[in-house]
Each structure stands twice: as structure tokens, then as C-alpha cells.
Amino acid sequence: DKPVVIPERPKSKSNPLVPEFVRNVMGSSAGAGSGEFHVYRHLRRKEYARQKFIQEKSKK
């Protein structure tokens, strides 16, 4: 018989090292082309995720 190794549970999944100040946030009117819109949309989604993480962290 071999000893069974049970791995420890991974820690809670969260955004690693969330920065407090994000410099690359643009307004919705910044950039006229479709490429810039995709960049803006990605940065907006990232910023919303960052704000949600900070709010959930402050509630605990």
C-alpha cells in the first residue's frame, strides 16, 4: 500500500495585486476607429472588474 497524498485546497481565486491607480483608462469618446473602441472596451471591463474586487474586499 502506498500513502495517499491529498493536495491542499487552492487559495481563493482573485485578481493578483490589484493596482490602486490605473493610468490607461480612457473615456468613451477617446479614439474614433473601431480598433480603439475594442481597446477602450477591454480597459473598461478590466476597470469594472478591479472596482468590483476592491468593493468585495472592503465588505469582508
PDB file as gemmi writes it, atoms N, CA and C in Angstrom:
CRYST1    1.000    1.000    1.000  90.00  90.00  90.00 P 1                      
ATOM      1  N   ASP A   1       0.834  -1.196   0.000  1.00  0.00           N  
ATOM      2  CA  ASP A   1       0.000   0.000   0.000  1.00  0.00           C  
ATOM      3  C   ASP A   1       0.873   1.252   0.000  1.00  0.00           C  
ATOM      4  N   LYS A   2       0.460   2.209  -0.849  1.00  0.00           N  
ATOM      5  CA  LYS A   2       1.167   3.493  -0.909  1.00  0.00           C  
ATOM      6  C   LYS A   2       0.399   4.525  -0.087  1.00  0.00           C  
ATOM      7  N   PRO A   3       1.125   5.449   0.537  1.00  0.00           N  
ATOM      8  CA  PRO A   3       0.402   6.532   1.226  1.00  0.00           C  
ATOM      9  C   PRO A   3      -0.236   7.471   0.202  1.00  0.00           C  
ATOM     10  N   VAL A   4      -1.436   7.889   0.484  1.00  0.00           N  
ATOM     11  CA  VAL A   4      -2.167   8.773  -0.424  1.00  0.00           C  
ATOM     12  C   VAL A   4      -1.895  10.222  -0.022  1.00  0.00           C  
ATOM     13  N   VAL A   5      -1.494  11.024  -1.002  1.00  0.00           N  
ATOM     14  CA  VAL A   5      -1.235  12.440  -0.741  1.00  0.00           C  
ATOM     15  C   VAL A   5      -2.442  13.240  -1.220  1.00  0.00           C  
ATOM     16  N   ILE A   6      -3.073  13.924  -0.296  1.00  0.00           N  
ATOM     17  CA  ILE A   6      -4.219  14.758  -0.643  1.00  0.00           C  
ATOM     18  C   ILE A   6      -3.722  16.199  -0.726  1.00  0.00           C  
ATOM     19  N   PRO A   7      -3.798  16.797  -1.921  1.00  0.00           N  
ATOM     20  CA  PRO A   7      -3.293  18.171  -2.055  1.00  0.00           C  
ATOM     21  C   PRO A   7      -4.170  19.157  -1.294  1.00  0.00           C  
ATOM     22  N   GLU A   8      -3.529  20.237  -0.829  1.00  0.00           N  
ATOM     23  CA  GLU A   8      -4.279  21.264  -0.111  1.00  0.00           C  
ATOM     24  C   GLU A   8      -5.150  22.034  -1.084  1.00  0.00           C  
ATOM     25  N   ARG A   9      -6.211  22.564  -0.572  1.00  0.00           N  
ATOM     26  CA  ARG A   9      -7.133  23.331  -1.404  1.00  0.00           C  
ATOM     27  C   ARG A   9      -6.476  24.631  -1.847  1.00  0.00           C  
ATOM     28  N   PRO A  10      -6.644  25.001  -3.118  1.00  0.00           N  
ATOM     29  CA  PRO A  10      -6.050  26.267  -3.555  1.00  0.00           C  
ATOM     30  C   PRO A  10      -6.714  27.449  -2.858  1.00  0.00           C  
ATOM     31  N   LYS A  11      -5.944  28.518  -2.702  1.00  0.00           N  
ATOM     32  CA  LYS A  11      -6.474  29.718  -2.057  1.00  0.00           C  
ATOM     33  C   LYS A  11      -7.539  30.336  -2.951  1.00  0.00           C  
ATOM     34  N   SER A  12      -8.285  31.256  -2.397  1.00  0.00           N  
ATOM     35  CA  SER A  12      -9.373  31.866  -3.166  1.00  0.00           C  
ATOM     36  C   SER A  12      -8.819  32.542  -4.414  1.00  0.00           C  
ATOM     37  N   LYS A  13      -9.521  32.345  -5.516  1.00  0.00           N  
ATOM     38  CA  LYS A  13      -9.079  32.927  -6.776  1.00  0.00           C  
ATOM     39  C   LYS A  13      -9.492  34.389  -6.807  1.00  0.00           C  
ATOM     40  N   SER A  14      -8.535  35.252  -6.938  1.00  0.00           N  
ATOM     41  CA  SER A  14      -8.825  36.678  -7.007  1.00  0.00           C  
ATOM     42  C   SER A  14      -7.786  37.332  -7.906  1.00  0.00           C  
ATOM     43  N   ASN A  15      -8.025  38.575  -8.219  1.00  0.00           N  
ATOM     44  CA  ASN A  15      -7.072  39.297  -9.054  1.00  0.00           C  
ATOM     45  C   ASN A  15      -5.778  39.504  -8.278  1.00  0.00           C  
ATOM     46  N   PRO A  16      -4.662  39.037  -8.814  1.00  0.00           N  
ATOM     47  CA  PRO A  16      -3.407  39.198  -8.084  1.00  0.00           C  
ATOM     48  C   PRO A  16      -2.928  40.644  -8.134  1.00  0.00           C  
ATOM     49  N   LEU A  17      -2.592  41.187  -6.990  1.00  0.00           N  
ATOM     50  CA  LEU A  17      -2.018  42.527  -6.864  1.00  0.00           C  
ATOM     51  C   LEU A  17      -2.770  43.565  -7.685  1.00  0.00           C  
ATOM     52  N   VAL A  18      -3.946  43.882  -7.242  1.00  0.00           N  
ATOM     53  CA  VAL A  18      -4.772  44.847  -7.963  1.00  0.00           C  
ATOM     54  C   VAL A  18      -4.197  46.243  -7.746  1.00  0.00           C  
ATOM     55  N   PRO A  19      -3.857  46.946  -8.826  1.00  0.00           N  
ATOM     56  CA  PRO A  19      -3.308  48.293  -8.648  1.00  0.00           C  
ATOM     57  C   PRO A  19      -4.391  49.262  -8.170  1.00  0.00           C  
ATOM     58  N   GLU A  20      -4.006  50.223  -7.350  1.00  0.00           N  
ATOM     59  CA  GLU A  20      -4.968  51.189  -6.830  1.00  0.00           C  
ATOM     60  C   GLU A  20      -5.238  52.297  -7.834  1.00  0.00           C  
ATOM     61  N   PHE A  21      -4.270  52.589  -8.700  1.00  0.00           N  
ATOM     62  CA  PHE A  21      -4.419  53.675  -9.666  1.00  0.00           C  
ATOM     63  C   PHE A  21      -4.121  53.134 -11.051  1.00  0.00           C  
ATOM     64  N   VAL A  22      -5.059  53.279 -11.966  1.00  0.00           N  
ATOM     65  CA  VAL A  22      -4.874  52.788 -13.329  1.00  0.00           C  
ATOM     66  C   VAL A  22      -4.729  53.995 -14.236  1.00  0.00           C  
ATOM     67  N   ARG A  23      -3.644  54.056 -14.995  1.00  0.00           N  
ATOM     68  CA  ARG A  23      -3.355  55.240 -15.801  1.00  0.00           C  
ATOM     69  C   ARG A  23      -3.951  55.174 -17.194  1.00  0.00           C  
ATOM     70  N   ASN A  24      -4.234  53.992 -17.721  1.00  0.00           N  
ATOM     71  CA  ASN A  24      -4.628  53.866 -19.119  1.00  0.00           C  
ATOM     72  C   ASN A  24      -6.138  53.890 -19.342  1.00  0.00           C  
ATOM     73  N   VAL A  25      -6.896  54.394 -18.397  1.00  0.00           N  
ATOM     74  CA  VAL A  25      -8.343  54.414 -18.563  1.00  0.00           C  
ATOM     75  C   VAL A  25      -8.719  55.587 -19.461  1.00  0.00           C  
ATOM     76  N   MET A  26      -9.446  55.290 -20.538  1.00  0.00           N  
ATOM     77  CA  MET A  26      -9.858  56.323 -21.489  1.00  0.00           C  
ATOM     78  C   MET A  26     -11.345  56.579 -21.340  1.00  0.00           C  
ATOM     79  N   GLY A  27     -11.772  57.711 -21.815  1.00  0.00           N  
ATOM     80  CA  GLY A  27     -13.199  58.000 -21.873  1.00  0.00           C  
ATOM     81  C   GLY A  27     -13.804  57.315 -23.083  1.00  0.00           C  
ATOM     82  N   SER A  28     -15.117  57.235 -23.132  1.00  0.00           N  
ATOM     83  CA  SER A  28     -15.770  56.530 -24.232  1.00  0.00           C  
ATOM     84  C   SER A  28     -15.606  57.257 -25.560  1.00  0.00           C  
ATOM     85  N   SER A  29     -15.331  58.565 -25.528  1.00  0.00           N  
ATOM     86  CA  SER A  29     -15.191  59.313 -26.775  1.00  0.00           C  
ATOM     87  C   SER A  29     -13.759  59.299 -27.300  1.00  0.00           C  
ATOM     88  N   ALA A  30     -12.835  58.713 -26.553  1.00  0.00           N  
ATOM     89  CA  ALA A  30     -11.435  58.699 -26.978  1.00  0.00           C  
ATOM     90  C   ALA A  30     -11.255  57.687 -28.100  1.00  0.00           C  
ATOM     91  N   GLY A  31     -10.681  58.104 -29.195  1.00  0.00           N  
ATOM     92  CA  GLY A  31     -10.431  57.200 -30.313  1.00  0.00           C  
ATOM     93  C   GLY A  31     -11.652  57.091 -31.200  1.00  0.00           C  
ATOM     94  N   ALA A  32     -11.440  57.253 -32.502  1.00  0.00           N  
ATOM     95  CA  ALA A  32     -12.583  57.258 -33.412  1.00  0.00           C  
ATOM     96  C   ALA A  32     -12.761  55.932 -34.139  1.00  0.00           C  
ATOM     97  N   GLY A  33     -11.681  55.162 -34.290  1.00  0.00           N  
ATOM     98  CA  GLY A  33     -11.760  53.928 -35.066  1.00  0.00           C  
ATOM     99  C   GLY A  33     -12.287  52.760 -34.262  1.00  0.00           C  
ATOM    100  N   SER A  34     -12.608  51.677 -34.976  1.00  0.00           N  
ATOM    101  CA  SER A  34     -13.148  50.500 -34.291  1.00  0.00           C  
ATOM    102  C   SER A  34     -12.080  49.827 -33.438  1.00  0.00           C  
ATOM    103  N   GLY A  35     -10.816  49.904 -33.850  1.00  0.00           N  
ATOM    104  CA  GLY A  35      -9.741  49.303 -33.058  1.00  0.00           C  
ATOM    105  C   GLY A  35      -9.618  49.954 -31.700  1.00  0.00           C  
ATOM    106  N   GLU A  36      -9.725  51.278 -31.688  1.00  0.00           N  
ATOM    107  CA  GLU A  36      -9.645  51.996 -30.418  1.00  0.00           C  
ATOM    108  C   GLU A  36     -10.836  51.661 -29.527  1.00  0.00           C  
ATOM    109  N   PHE A  37     -11.990  51.420 -30.142  1.00  0.00           N  
ATOM    110  CA  PHE A  37     -13.158  51.065 -29.341  1.00  0.00           C  
ATOM    111  C   PHE A  37     -12.937  49.737 -28.628  1.00  0.00           C  
ATOM    112  N   HIS A  38     -12.325  48.772 -29.309  1.00  0.00           N  
ATOM    113  CA  HIS A  38     -12.067  47.475 -28.681  1.00  0.00           C  
ATOM    114  C   HIS A  38     -11.088  47.634 -27.528  1.00  0.00           C  
ATOM    115  N   VAL A  39     -10.089  48.504 -27.702  1.00  0.00           N  
ATOM    116  CA  VAL A  39      -9.138  48.767 -26.617  1.00  0.00           C  
ATOM    117  C   VAL A  39      -9.872  49.399 -25.441  1.00  0.00           C  
ATOM    118  N   TYR A  40     -10.719  50.375 -25.738  1.00  0.00           N  
ATOM    119  CA  TYR A  40     -11.488  51.044 -24.684  1.00  0.00           C  
ATOM    120  C   TYR A  40     -12.390  50.050 -23.955  1.00  0.00           C  
ATOM    121  N   ARG A  41     -13.060  49.193 -24.721  1.00  0.00           N  
ATOM    122  CA  ARG A  41     -13.979  48.224 -24.120  1.00  0.00           C  
ATOM    123  C   ARG A  41     -13.229  47.263 -23.197  1.00  0.00           C  
ATOM    124  N   HIS A  42     -12.049  46.826 -23.638  1.00  0.00           N  
ATOM    125  CA  HIS A  42     -11.241  45.919 -22.813  1.00  0.00           C  
ATOM    126  C   HIS A  42     -10.790  46.614 -21.529  1.00  0.00           C  
ATOM    127  N   LEU A  43     -10.313  47.846 -21.643  1.00  0.00           N  
ATOM    128  CA  LEU A  43      -9.864  48.577 -20.458  1.00  0.00           C  
ATOM    129  C   LEU A  43     -11.029  48.852 -19.509  1.00  0.00           C  
ATOM    130  N   ARG A  44     -12.203  49.142 -20.069  1.00  0.00           N  
ATOM    131  CA  ARG A  44     -13.384  49.399 -19.243  1.00  0.00           C  
ATOM    132  C   ARG A  44     -13.768  48.141 -18.468  1.00  0.00           C  
ATOM    133  N   ARG A  45     -13.740  46.999 -19.147  1.00  0.00           N  
ATOM    134  CA  ARG A  45     -14.086  45.733 -18.486  1.00  0.00           C  
ATOM    135  C   ARG A  45     -13.094  45.431 -17.361  1.00  0.00           C  
ATOM    136  N   LYS A  46     -11.798  45.689 -17.624  1.00  0.00           N  
ATOM    137  CA  LYS A  46     -10.767  45.470 -16.616  1.00  0.00           C  
ATOM    138  C   LYS A  46     -10.973  46.394 -15.416  1.00  0.00           C  
ATOM    139  N   GLU A  47     -11.302  47.645 -15.686  1.00  0.00           N  
ATOM    140  CA  GLU A  47     -11.517  48.616 -14.612  1.00  0.00           C  
ATOM    141  C   GLU A  47     -12.741  48.244 -13.782  1.00  0.00           C  
ATOM    142  N   TYR A  48     -13.820  47.806 -14.418  1.00  0.00           N  
ATOM    143  CA  TYR A  48     -15.004  47.386 -13.667  1.00  0.00           C  
ATOM    144  C   TYR A  48     -14.690  46.174 -12.793  1.00  0.00           C  
ATOM    145  N   ALA A  49     -13.904  45.235 -13.308  1.00  0.00           N  
ATOM    146  CA  ALA A  49     -13.519  44.059 -12.517  1.00  0.00           C  
ATOM    147  C   ALA A  49     -12.664  44.479 -11.329  1.00  0.00           C  
ATOM    148  N   ARG A  50     -11.775  45.454 -11.543  1.00  0.00           N  
ATOM    149  CA  ARG A  50     -10.905  45.946 -10.474  1.00  0.00           C  
ATOM    150  C   ARG A  50     -11.743  46.623  -9.391  1.00  0.00           C  
ATOM    151  N   GLN A  51     -12.694  47.463  -9.788  1.00  0.00           N  
ATOM    152  CA  GLN A  51     -13.541  48.150  -8.815  1.00  0.00           C  
ATOM    153  C   GLN A  51     -14.417  47.167  -8.044  1.00  0.00           C  
ATOM    154  N   LYS A  52     -14.939  46.156  -8.735  1.00  0.00           N  
ATOM    155  CA  LYS A  52     -15.772  45.150  -8.074  1.00  0.00           C  
ATOM    156  C   LYS A  52     -14.954  44.373  -7.046  1.00  0.00           C  
ATOM    157  N   PHE A  53     -13.707  44.025  -7.407  1.00  0.00           N  
ATOM    158  CA  PHE A  53     -12.834  43.294  -6.491  1.00  0.00           C  
ATOM    159  C   PHE A  53     -12.546  44.131  -5.249  1.00  0.00           C  
ATOM    160  N   ILE A  54     -12.268  45.424  -5.439  1.00  0.00           N  
ATOM    161  CA  ILE A  54     -11.962  46.300  -4.308  1.00  0.00           C  
ATOM    162  C   ILE A  54     -13.187  46.438  -3.405  1.00  0.00           C  
ATOM    163  N   GLN A  55     -14.377  46.575  -3.991  1.00  0.00           N  
ATOM    164  CA  GLN A  55     -15.596  46.694  -3.187  1.00  0.00           C  
ATOM    165  C   GLN A  55     -15.875  45.419  -2.405  1.00  0.00           C  
ATOM    166  N   GLU A  56     -15.693  44.258  -3.034  1.00  0.00           N  
ATOM    167  CA  GLU A  56     -15.926  42.992  -2.334  1.00  0.00           C  
ATOM    168  C   GLU A  56     -14.902  42.792  -1.228  1.00  0.00           C  
ATOM    169  N   LYS A  57     -13.671  43.234  -1.477  1.00  0.00           N  
ATOM    170  CA  LYS A  57     -12.619  43.106  -0.472  1.00  0.00           C  
ATOM    171  C   LYS A  57     -12.919  44.004   0.725  1.00  0.00           C  
ATOM    172  N   SER A  58     -13.471  45.194   0.472  1.00  0.00           N  
ATOM    173  CA  SER A  58     -13.770  46.116   1.570  1.00  0.00           C  
ATOM    174  C   SER A  58     -14.963  45.641   2.400  1.00  0.00           C  
ATOM    175  N   LYS A  59     -15.858  44.841   1.815  1.00  0.00           N  
ATOM    176  CA  LYS A  59     -17.015  44.335   2.555  1.00  0.00           C  
ATOM    177  C   LYS A  59     -16.613  43.275   3.569  1.00  0.00           C  
ATOM    178  N   LYS A  60     -15.517  42.569   3.308  1.00  0.00           N  
ATOM    179  CA  LYS A  60     -15.097  41.474   4.201  1.00  0.00           C  
ATOM    180  C   LYS A  60     -14.459  41.987   5.465  1.00  0.00           C  
TER     181      LYS A  60                                                      
END                                                                             
